[in-house]
Amino acid sequence: MIRLDAATVLLQWGTGGLAFLWLTTRRREVGLGYGWLLRGIYGLMALAGAFIGFRIGPVWVRDLAAVGVGLAAGGALAVSVVRRAAGVSGQRERVEKRSARVAAMTGIDREEQRFDADAPEFPPVLDLVPVAIGLVGLVAAGIDAGSPVWLSVARTVVGALFLGAVSDAMLLGHWYLVQPGLARGPLLELVRATAIVLPVEVALLLVPTGMVSVLDGSIDDGYGGILGWTWVTCAVTTLGLLAVTRAALKERQYSAVMAATGLLYLAILTAFGTDLVARALLS
């Protein structure tokens, strides 16, 4: 009902990451470079998954969908680059207000980033195109994994959202170094989304045949139950780290964002442990 398959994991990671990229870009606050970075990373992940899939145990619908995800992400990236002169409306307004405030206080017109307000902006809906294609591939991967089909598909799709949400949160935390005036709303939204998806991910992994069977000894993990409890520790620690990250972001100092990013570094490790340890034990 679950498979530790590099091609599927890479497609999950890429599709989930692009889904939560749309959640961020739709706000029109984060600079274009963030989208360029994530589309490049996740598009290449999807293409790498397709390469691995074609070479080792192909699942044709999954692997063709992975190619589609890579191409669609590349297409969205190209449109964003072509329309870069417009910038992002929220960022543009923030830069203009900050420059006006500095000029009023000091009498100095500092050089600011220039945007063309009349140029068409990048449409965030384009980030959903590779997500839709990837969803088809994830459903195919879930069906191929075994029965019951509903559970296999649910684990595959929710796992994609889980990996994507925590990865995007960590990457966005770093983006505040590039765009220090950015409000905390986009990062808080990703942390909240990860905290919502985590219980669903854990619940699906507990459904029989699942991690309950590992914890009660029905499935031997080969280490006297240690791996089963390692999984529990990863899941609980991930939830704890997300709660502490949320608390850190309530602080007003800019350093709070960097502290939250460090906590998300740890959360991404425990989150992957939550997903991948279960895959290894149940595959």
N, C-alpha and C positions, 0 to 999 in steps of 0.2 A: 504493500500500500504506500510505500515511500521508497525513494531510491537516491542513493548518494551518487549523483551523476553530474559531472562537471558541466556538461552542456546545458542541462536543465538549470543548475544553480546560476550559471552566468546569465542565462536568459531571464531567470527570476530577478536577479540583481539589477540587470539593465532595465527591465520593464518597470520594476518597482521604483527604481531611482528616477526614471523619466516621469512616472506618474506624480511623484511628489515634487519634481521640478515644476510641473504645471501648477501644482498647488501654490508654489512660491511665485512663479512668473505672473500668474493671473492678478497678483496684488499690484503690479506695476511700480514696485519700490526698489527691487534689487537690480544692480547694474547689469548691463548686457554680458559682461565678461563671465559672470557666474553661470549664465545659461550656456555660453560657449564651452566653458570647462566641463560642465556636466553632460552636455550632449556628446562631446567628444569622448569622454570616459565611458559612458554607458553604451554609446553606439559601438565603440570598439569592443566592449565586453560582449555585446550580443553577437558581433561578427566572430569573435573568438569562440563563443559557444557553438556557433554554427560550424566552424572549422572542426572543432573537436567532435561534434555530433556526426558530421559526415565521415570523419575518419574512424570513429570508434562507436559502433552501434547506432546507426542513424535512425532517428524517428522523423520521417520526412516532413510532416506538417510542422513539427516543432522547429526543425532546423531551417526550413524555408522561411518560417515566420521570423526566426532570429536574423536571417539575412535582411528581411523586410524591415525589422526594427533598426538595424544598423543603417540602412539606406534612408529610412524616413528620418532618423535622428540627424543624419548628415544633411538631408534636405532642409530641415528646420534650422540647422546651424548656418547653412548657406544663406537662407532668407534673412536671418538675424544679422549676419555680417553685411549683407547688401544694404539693409535698412538701419545700419548703426548710427547714421547721422542724426536720427530722431531721438536716440537715447531711450530713456524710459520716463514716462510722464511724472511719476512720483519722485524719482531721483532728480529730474530736471527742476521741478518746483522747489525741492529742498535746497539744491545748489543755488538757485536764484535768490531764495529768501536769505540763505546764510551770507551770500555775497553782499546783498543789500544791507543786512544788519551790520556787517563788518564795516562797510563804507560809511554808514550813519554814525557808527561809534568812533571811527578813526579818521574819517575823511579821505581814506585811501581806497581807491578802486583796485582791489587785487585781481589778478588774472584768474579767470574761472574757466571751467570746462564749457565748451560751446556746443550747443545743440541746435538743430534745425527744427523748430516747432511745426513747420509746415510739411515736413517729410513724414511719410507713413511709418508708423511704428510696427515692430514685430508683433504678429497676432499670437498670443499664448496658446490658442486652441491648436496650433500646429504641433505642440508638444504632446497632444493626446493621440495624434495619428500613430506614432510608433507604439504607444501604450495599447491601442486597440489591436494592432497587429500582434504584439507580444502576447496579449491575452489569449488569442487563438492558439498560439504555440504552447502556452502554459496549460491550457485545457487538454491539448493533445498529449502533452507530457504526463499530465495527471491520469488520463485514460490509459496510457501505456504502462503506468506504474503498477496497475493491478486493481483489484476490487476490495471493498465496495468503491465504485467509481466516484460517487459523490464525495467520499472522504478523501480520496487521493487528489481529486481536483481542488477541493477546498484547501487542503494542506499546501498544495502547490501555489495557488493564487494568493492565499493569505501570507505564506512564506515570502512571496515576492514583495508584498506590501511592507512586511516587517523589515526585511533587509533594506529595501529602498528608503523607508522612512528614517531609520537610524543612521544610514550612510549619508543621506542628504542633510540631516541635522548636524552631523559632525562637519561636513564640508561647508555648510553655510556659516557655522561658527567661525571657521577660518576666514571666511569672506569679509568679516567685519574688520579685519586688518587692512583690507583693500578699500573698503567703503565704511570708514569709521562713523560717519554720521547716520548710518542706517538705524532705523527704529528696531526694537526687539520683537515686534509683532511677528515677522516671518519665522524667526527662530522659535519663538514660543509656540507657534502653530505646529511646527514640525515635531517639537518635543511632545506636545499634547497628542498629536496623531500617533506617534510611536507608542505612547502609553495606552492609547485606545486599542491599537492592533495587538499589543503584547498579550493581553489575557485571551484574546481569540486564538492566537497562535498556540499558546500553551494548552488551551482547552481542546483544540483539534488534535494536538499531539498526545493527549491523554486518552482520547477515545479509543476503545479496543479495536483492533489490536494496536496498542500504543505504549506509551511510556509507563502506564500503570503495570503492564505486564513485565517490564524491566524491573520496576521497583519491588514488585512482589515475588520476583525470582522466576516467573514463568518463562521469561526470556533471559538466558544467561549472557551477561555482558563480557564474560571472560576475565573479569577482575573482581569477582566477589561482590558485585553490586556497586562498586565505587563509581563507575561511569554514570550509572543511573542517578546517584546522588550528586554527582558533578553537574548533571543536567539541571537538577532542582536548584542547585546553588547558582548556576548561571541565570536561570529565569528570575529567581528572587533578587539577585544582585542587580540585574538589569532594571527591574522595577524600582529598586532603591536608588540607583544612580539617576534615573529619570526624575524621581521625586526631588533629589538633592539638586539636580540641574535646574529644575523649575524654581526651587527656593533661591538658588544663586542669582537667577535672572530677575528676582524682585529687588535686588540691591541696585542702587542708583549709579554706583561707580562703573566706569567703563571696564575696569578690570574684572567685573563680575561676568562679562561676556567671555573673556578669556578663561576664567575659571570654569564656566559652563562648558566651554569647548574641550577643556582637559577632561572633564567628567564624561563628556560624550565619547572621547577617545576610549575610555574604559568601557563605556556602555556598548560600543560597537563590538568590542572583543567578547563581552559576555553575551550579547545578542546573537552573535554568530555561533557561540558555544551552544546557546539554546536551540538554534535551528540545526546546526550541523552534527552535534553529538546525537541528537534524536535520529537524524537521517542515517548516521553510521550504525546505530544500534538496531534500527527497524528495517534496514535495507536487506 
